């Protein structure tokens, strides 16, 4: 939960204003945590979007095709920025292309960019750390690396965070298992790294609490336990007390998978968090998927109970 992330963080907000560019899963969770510290937050949304905002959060439309994509007056008092927007179809960073000159004119103290551990490419299951040279094999990872490099060239106070697969409430295998749509695919020696969305927020807040000179320019954010996807699916089924689907051999079914699905299986690496956990002293809230899945399921169930209570209340009022 957001409150727990904030309570255990040494960072208690800052003067100025936080701008979150990209109001998706990770961006919204981070924005809520920052707002809970009392720091005003501005989060972007698509021009045709209708965001649901929490207390202390305001929104602004971001039209990346325009120059600028946000009117400068809307960014008054912005001192910190988190960018979660992916590369555009042209492989360039839409935020930097649209807002670069405006951001350069702001009194920024910090700019975080969420990238991907995919920039390391296939390592045959070996560990990767920040000192390893990136060798992206997939087009989307090559675009990410190009965006990282463009941000580095901007001269802004940048921190790049490389993330593996992101999970959390609503992003676990539970719904697929309930619906019978999950697939138990086995590929020998294949592992995946992952990170809970609240540990992304926690790691960002932990870095914000550091003096600027102690913030590393590049940081992997991953949990302690890379493992096969069959292991995580098995544990999710255990939590739901439901049966697993039949095991399928990747070698037998790979041709039937979509190109996107095959791309996920085409690379194998373990993402090290040593710099984050050992050198910077961040303590993961969810060291493995086990703690993360349990917490996510509890949060999903709490949301469902709340929705059920609201629905029952509305029904009662209508019938009365």
Secondary structure as UniProt FT lines:
FT   HELIX           2..7
FT   STRAND          17..21
FT   HELIX           25..36
FT   TURN            37..38
FT   STRAND          40..45
FT   TURN            47..48
FT   TURN            55..56
FT   STRAND          57..61
FT   TURN            64..65
FT   HELIX           72..75
FT   TURN            76..77
FT   STRAND          78..83
FT   TURN            89..90
FT   HELIX           94..104
FT   STRAND          110..116
FT   HELIX           117..120
FT   TURN            124..125
FT   STRAND          127..128
FT   TURN            130..131
FT   HELIX           139..153
FT   TURN            154..155
FT   STRAND          158..163
FT   STRAND          165..167
FT   TURN            169..170
FT   HELIX           174..179
FT   STRAND          184..186
FT   TURN            188..189
FT   STRAND          194..196
FT   HELIX           197..208
FT   HELIX           212..214
FT   STRAND          218..221
FT   HELIX           229..240
FT   STRAND          247..249
FT   HELIX           250..253
FT   HELIX           254..256
FT   HELIX           259..265
FT   STRAND          270..271
FT   HELIX           275..279
FT   HELIX           289..319
//
